[in-house]
Amino acid sequence: MKNMIALALLSVFSLSALSQNIDTRRKIEVNGSAEAEVTPDIIYIGMSLKEYFKDSNNKKKVEIEELERQLQSAVLKAGIPQENFTINNISSYNNWWEKKKTPDFLARKQYRIKVTDLTKFNEIMSAVDPKGIEYSNIESYDYSKMESLKKDLKIKALQNAKEKAEYLINSIGGTLGGPLEIQEINNDAQPEIMNFAKTVLRAASSEDNMPEIDFKKIKLNYLIRAVFEIK
C-alpha cells in the first residue's frame, strides 16, 4: 500500500515538473532571405604550353624553355606579381639520352596565373607564340570581399524574417516580441568552373568597336529561420 502511495506521489511530481517545462508562449515562425550577385574579381587561369616543330621534317623544335621565357616575361610585363604565376604540371624528358631516343617527343608545361583583370591576360596571350599554346581555361574564380558580403546577407535575411513576422502579426492586431530561435540555413552557390570561351576575353581582332561580353556573376542566397514571441 505504501509503495502504491509513493508511486502515485512520484507520478504527480513528475507531471508537475513536466508541465513547468512546457513552453506556453505564443510564437510565430518565419523564413527570411537575402541574395546578391557579384562579378568575380579574382580569376585563376590554367594555361598549357607545348613544344612544336617549325618545319615539316621535325628538325627545328621550339623548346619549352623558350616558350616559358615568353610567358614569364609577358606575365611580369603585365604587372602580375611573381607569386601569382606558378607551375601546375610538367610532362617532359629530363634525361638527354631519352630525348635522343625519342626525337619526336614534345614537352608540355601547365601553369596557373592569378589575375584580377582579364584584359591583362589578353596582353599575355598576345605576347606568347600562339603555336606553343596548347590550351587555356578558367580553373576557378572568387570575389575578394566574399566574407563581408556573406555577413551582410545573413543580417539582411534575419531583418527580412523580422519584417515578415511583424507585418503578419500586426495584420491581426498582435504585437511582435523578441526572437526565441534563429537558425542559419546556408544556400549560397559555389563558384563554378567555366569554359574559357565564355569569359570576357576576346581574341585579337580588327573589330575594336565590338562590345565586351560580361563575366558570369557569382550568385549568393541566404535563408534564415526565425521564431519570435507574440506578445
N, C-alpha and C positions, 0 to 999 in steps of 0.2 A: 504493500500500500504506500509506504514511504517512498519507494522507488518511482511509483506512478506519479505521486505528487511532485517529486523532484523533476521528473521528465516534463511534466506539464508546465512547471515554472520556467524550466530551461527553454521550452518552446516559446513561451510568452516573451521572455527576454530576447530571444533570437529574432522574433518578428518585430519587436520594438526597435532593435538595433538596425534591422534591415529597412524599416520604414524611415528611420532617420537618415539613411544613406541615399535614399531615392531623391533625385533632383526634381523638384516640383516647379522649378522656374519655367515660365513660358519662353519659348525660343523660336527663332527663325533661322533657317539655314539657306545660304545663297552661294552662288559661284560668281566670282569676279574675274574679268580677263583684261589683258592688255597686249598689244602687239606692235611691232615696228619692223621696218625694212631698212637695211643699211647697205651701202656699197662697200665691198671689201677694200681695205687699203693696205693689206699685206698679202702678197701673192707669191707662192713657191712654184717656180717653173723648172721642169725637168728638160734636159737637153742632151742629146747623144751625138757625138762626133765619130766619124768613121773614115779611115784611110781610103783612098781611091787611087786608081791609076790614071795618069794623064793621057797615056797612049793606048792604042788597041793591042799592042804587043805585051802589055802588062810588064813593062820595064821601068817606067818612070812613075814612082809612087810618091804621093803626097803623104808624108809621115804624120802620125798622130801628134807628135811633139810640135810640129808646125801649126797644126790646126788649134792645138791647145794654147799656143802663144797668141794666136789671133784672138781667141775667145777671151783669154785673161786680159790682154791689152784693151779689148773693147769694153770689158766689164769695168776696169779701172777708169777708163776714159769717160764712161757714163756716170761716174761718181758713186758707184755701188761699193760699199765697204768690203774689204777683202774677206772678212769673216762671213759675209753673206754669199760667198762663192765657194762651193765645196764639191768634192768628187763623190758621186754616188756608187759607181761601179766601174770596173776595168775588165776588158776582155782583150788580152794581148799576150804575145810570146815575149818572155823576158830573157830567154836563152838564145844566144846568137845562132847556135847550131840548129835549133828548132826552126828558127826563121829561115835559115838557109835551106833546110829540107822542105819547107812549105813556103815557097816564094809568093804564092798567091794569097797567103793569109792576110787579111785586113783587120788591123786592130781597131777596137772601139773603146770609147770612154764616155761614161754618163756623168752629168753634172747637175747640181741643184743650185739655182740662183733665187735669192730672196729679193723681191723688188716691191717698191711702194708706188711706182709709177710705170704702167705698162708701156708708155711711149719710150722709156729708157731701153726696154727690151727690143723695141724696133730698131734702135740705134745699134744695139749689139748684134742683132741678126744681120744687119746690112754690112757690118764690118768683118764678118766671118765668111770664108769661102763657102758659098751655098752648096757646092758639090760635096763638101765634107760634113754637112749637117744631115744626119740620118733621120732625126725627128725632134720635135719639141712639143711639150704638152704642159698643161697646168696640173700639178700634183695635188695642191690644196690651196686654200685661201682663208683669210681670217680678218677680223676687224680689231684694230688696236685698242679701242675703248669698249671692248665687249663686256668686261666685268661691270663697269659703271653703267652700261646700258641695261644689263640684266637686273641690277639692283633697282634702277629707275622703273623698269617694267613691273617688277614684283610689287613695288609701292603703289603704282597706278592700278594694278589688278586688285589689291586689297581695298584701295579707295573706291574702285568701281563696285566691289562687293558691298561695301558700307552704303554707298549711294543707292544701290538697288534695294537693299533691305530697308533703308529709310523711307523711300517713296512707297514701297509696298505697305509698310506698317502705317504710315501717315494716311494712306488712302482709306484705311478702315478706322481712323480715329485713334490709333495707338501711338505710343512713344517708344523709340528705339533706345535700348540700353547699351551697355558696353559689350565688347567681344568676349565670348566664352571659349571659343575654339578657333584656331587659324591653322589651316593645312595648306602647304605649298604643293602644287601639282605641276611639275616641270614638263612642258611640252615643246620646248624650243627646238627648232630644226637645226641639225648639224650641217655645216658647210659641205656641199657635195663636190666631187671631182668632176671637172668639165673638160670636154674636148677643146683643144687649143683653138680650133676654128670658130668657136662660139664666143670668143672674147672680143675686146675692143681692138685687138691688134689688126692692122691692115697691111697687106703686102705692099711693097713699094710700087707706086702707080703714078701715072701722069695725071690722073683724075683727082687732084688735090681738093676739089670742091665737094667731094663726097662726104656726107656726114658720118661721124664716128658712131659705131654701134655701142650702146651702153653695156656695161658689165652686169651680169646677172647678180641680183641682190641676195643678201642673206636675210631670211625672214625668221623672226623670233616671236614666239607666242607663249604667254604665261597665264596659268589658271590658278586661282586661289579659292579654296573652300573656306567659308567663314560662318560661324554660328554666333548670333547676337541675342542678347536677352531682350525680351519685350517687357517694358515697364507697365 
